[in-house]
Amino acid sequence: MNQFDTDLLDLPNEILLIILKKLDNIDVLYSLFGINNHQIEILLQDDIFTNTLNLVTTSSITDLKFERFCNYILPRSHHCIKKLILETSSMERILLAVSYDVTMNYDDLVVPLLRRMTHLEKLTLYLRILHRNAFIDGTHLQNEILDYMPQLHTFKFYISTQESIFSSFPRKSNSDIERTLTNIKYGQMASIIDSYSGGLEAICHIYSLPFTFSRLGIITTHFPMIVFDTVTHLSAYDMIPMEHEFFIRISQTFPMLKYFSIQNDRPLSFERNEWESDKNVSYSIIEFPHLISLDVTCANIDYIAQFLLETKTHLPCLTELKVNYYRLQKVTMNFTRDTTRKNCCKINRLFVNVSIVFSKDVMEYFPSL
């Protein structure tokens, strides 16, 4: 890595800079940072290489590159970084570079790292935090992070805190959380707070508006009617039935939805074996025009019927289905039912919960497999 073609380094700085600017800045830093070459060190001081570090969309970061970046480059260049884009999966690996605990912990790892970024002008955060014993709210963001970033002028974020509810857990309503966001100066912000698992679990989402992220964490049947037109990945969980109207709201609120996971073992209605009916009981047919992946592995059989029956839902782009095999077998009436064929015809990736060789009937029912 420390050996370079002499002819390349003989080029004028202006030409070298033009060449290097055409490369991904993460690749340039990985390859050239700290090689003890004065000419290269001068070039790397250009803002284009350290001004913005996007560790979410950069596809070229292999494990080897990330290790060098975290262990050597970041600790020596953090004072130059003005814009940092992170998500939970990359956050933990970066934090290890600054000699913190190896266990992912928001207060001990995330907060200290962000406080070091005093020169940041733009910050984008996507964090999902488990079991912190308190929700992240606006007061915490301001006092523990934003006050340490005097040059910050753009802050986009989505932070969800998922907690187990116990007697000493501080109870807060959505209004309580939203009041803590009103004094933050970086634009409009909102929150969603809800409980599930029979009230034993709760999740609090806080986010900047307009919402710009493609993923939203767990929602329940009580989510607000706000259009999230950038969200493509969504999971829904509840212990009360998700009726037809709930999925109408999903289709309207998340118009670009591509990946949808449902966890709910409660039937859709009080009518017994509703999944057996091909009739449209005065329901409007729901359309998910962009949905390509559906996960109903942990869902009641009614939800499999809700999505696969063409009398209930239209899925023109569905190509991936994750499902309980025996429930799928029942809903499709042993892979003979005509009213579920249309939503199954383009599926080319079928994931089931048992190890099984698909029969001829299955292969004919899913002709794209």
N, C-alpha and C positions, 0 to 999 in steps of 0.2 A: 504493500500500500504506500510505502514511502519512496518508491522508485518511480520516476517519471521520465518521459521521453524528453531528452535535452532539446530537441527541435521545438517542442511545444513551448517550453519555458523561454526559448529565444524569441518568441513572438512579442510584439509590443503589448503593454498592459491594456491598451484600448481594444486590441483584437481579442486578447484572452478574455476580457470582460464580456465582450459580445458573445463569445462561445459559451462561457459559463452561464450567462443569463438565459440561454436557451435550454438549460438543464434544470431539473427539479432542484430547488435550493437545499432540500434535505440530502439529496445525493451529493451535491457539491460540498456541503459541510462535512458529511460522512467521509468523503474521500480526501479532502484537502485540509481540514481543520487540524492545526497543531503539527504540521510536518516540518516546522522550523525552516521555512523558506520565506525570506523577507518579502519577496515579490508577491507570493501567494497571500501572505498575511495582509498585505496592503489591499489586495483585491477583495478579500473576504470582509473587509470593513465596510464595503458598499452596503447600503441599507437593504438592497434587494435580497440579500442572503440571510440576514438576521432580523429584519424588521417584522416579518410575518412568518410564523411557524404553524402550519396546519397539520396536525397529527390525526386528523379524522379522515380526510379525503385522499391523503397521499397514499398511493397504492404500492409505492416502491419500497416501503419500509419492511425489510425482512427482520427476523429475530436478531441476526448478527448486526445489522445496521442500527436497530433500536438499542441494542446493548451498548454499542459505542456511543451513540447519541446521548443516552442516559448517564453513562458512567464517566464520560469525558467532556463532551461538548456542552451540554446544558449547564453543568456547574460553573463553566468558565465564560459563558456568554449570556446568562440570564439577564444581566443588566442592560443588554442591548435590545432585548426583545420588546417590541411595542404592541404586537398583536399575537395572541395565543389562542388557538382553537383546540379544545380537548374534549374527550368523552370519557366515560368511566373506564372503558377497557384499556385505554392508553394512559389514563391518569395514574393507575397503580404502578405501571412500569416506570413512568417518569419519576414518580415520587421515590422509588427505590434508589434513584440516582443521587438523591441529596441526603443519603445516609439516615433515612427514617426507618421505622419499624417495617418488617416485611408484610404484616397484616394490614389489609386495606382498612383504614379508619379515617373517617372524614375529618374529625377535629385534630387528630395527631399528624395527619399526612397532607390532606388537601389544603387545609387552611394555611399551614406554614409555607407550603410551596407558593400559593397565590400571594401571600404577603411579601415574598421576595421579589415579585414582579412589579416593582415600584415604577418602572418606566412604561408600563402597558398603557396604550391609548385605546385599544379595542380588545374586548374579551368576549368569547363565546363559550358558554359552559353547558354541557348536557350531563347531568349527574343523576343516578338512581342510587339512593342511600338506604341501607337496611339497618334497622334496629339501632338507632342512635339514642333512643329514649327521649327524644324531643323532636318536634318538627322544625325543619329549616324555614324561617320566616324572614320578612323584610328587615326586622330589627337585627337579627343575626347577620344577614348579608352586609348591612351597612356598618355595623360595629366591628365585625371580625374580619371583613375582607375589603370592602369598598373604601373605607377610611384610609387604608394603606396604599391606595392607588390614586395619588393626586392628579395624575395626568390622564386618567381614564375618561373618555368622552362617549364611548359606545359600549353598551353592555347588553348582550342578548343571552338569554339563559332559559333552561328548563331544568328544574330540580324537583325530584320526587323523593319523599321520605316515607318509608313503609315501616310501620311499627306494630308490635303486639300491644294490646290494650290491657292494662292491669290497674289496680286500685289507685296507685300513686301517679299514674301517667297524667300529665297536665292536659285537661280537657279544653279544646279550643274549637270554636265554630269557624265556618268559612269567613264570616264577617270579621272575626278576630284576626285571622290571618291577613285578610285584605287590608285591614286598617294599618298593619305594619308595613305594607308596601307603598302607602301613599306618599311617604316622605323621601323615597328614593328618586333621584333626579334624572334617571336615564330613560324616561318615557313611561308609557302606560304598562301596567302589570296586572296580573290576575291570579286567581288560585282556585283550586278544586280540592275539597276535603271530603272524604267519605269513609265509611266503615263497611266491612264485609266479614265473612266467616262467622256469621251470627253475632257481630259486634266485637269479636275478639281481635280483629286486625283492623288497622286504619291506614290510609294512605293520603298524603298531602302533596298536591302538585302546585308549584308556583312557577310562573313563566312570564316572560316579556311578551308584549304585543306590538305588532302582529306576530303570531306564532310562526316560526320559521323552520322548525325541526320536522324530520320525517317520521319520528317515532314518538308515540305517547304510551306511557306505562299503563298499568291496570286501571280500567274504569269499571264502574258498576252501573246499575240501571238508573242512578241518580245524577248522571253527568249533565252539565248545563247545555243549553242549546246555543253553542257558539260554533261557528264554522271554522274547522281546522283544515284548510284547503291544501296544506303541505304534508299532512300526515299520510303515510303509506303503510305503516306498520302499527297494528293496534291489537291489544288483548283485552278481553272483557271477562269479568268474574263476578259471580254473585250467588247467593243462597236463596234468592227468591226468583220466581219464573221470569225469564226474559220473553215477553210476549211479542207478537207480530209488530206492534207499534214501536217497540224498542228498536227493532231492526230497521224500521222505516227511519227513525231518528238517526241511527248509525249511518245509513246511506246518505242522508241529507247533511249531516254534520261533518262527515269524512268523505267528501265526494271523490277523492283521489285514492281511496283505500285499495291496497294491493295484497296485503298480508293480514289475515284476521284469525285470531285464536280465541276460542270460546271455552270457558270452563263453567259448567253449571249442570248439576245432576237433578234439578227440579223440572218436571214436565211443563210444557207450555201452557196447558189449560187443565181444567178439572174434568174434561171429557176423556174417557178412557180410550187409549190406543188411537189417538188422533192421527198419529203418523201413518195409519193404515188408509186414511181417506185421501182420495184424489181430488175431492171437491175444493173449490175456492169458496169458502164461506163468507162471501161479500168482502173479502180482503182485496186490497190493491196489491198487484204484483210488485215486489221490491226488485230494483235493479242495482247491481253493483257492477258498473261497466268496466272497472279496471281491476277487479279482484282476480288475482292469479293463484293465490295460495290460501287454503282454508284448513284450519286445524280444529277438529271437533272430537279429538281422541278422548277428551275428558268431559264430554257433553252427553246429556240425556238423548235418547233416540229421537225425541221430538225435534231437536235442533238439527239433526242430520236430515230429517224430512223437510224441515223448514227451508233449508238451503238447497237441497237436491230436487225437490218437487218443482216443476216448472209452473205449477199453478200458484206457487207462493213466491218464488224468487227466480230471477233471471241472471245467470252468470255466464256471459258470453266469452269471457277470457280465462275461465278457471282451468288451470293446467296441473295443479298440485293439490292433493287431498290427503290429509292425515286423519285416520278414523279407526274406530273399533270395528274389526272385521265382521264380527257376528251381528252387530247392530246395522252395519251397512248391508249385510246379507238380508236382514229382515226388511229394512226400508225399501230395498230394490226388489223385494219378493223373490229372493234367490236369483237375482240378476235377470229378471224377466219383465220388470215393471216398465211400461212405456213412458209414464209421466216423470220418471227420473233419468231417462236416457239423455235428454237434451243437455242437461247440466253436467253430464258425465262424459260426453262424447269427445271433449278435447283434453281430458286429463291424461297426462303422460307420465306422471309421477304419483304413484299410489302407495302410501305408507300405512301399514296396518300394525296392530298391536301383537300379532302372533307371527311366528315363523311358519310360512305356508307357501307352497307352490300353487300359483294361481291356476285354477281349472280353465278348461276351454270356454266355459260359460262366462267366466270373469273376463277373459281376454276379448271375447266377442262383445261383451257389454261395454268395455273400455277399449275401443278400437285404436286409440292413440298410444296405448302402452307399448 
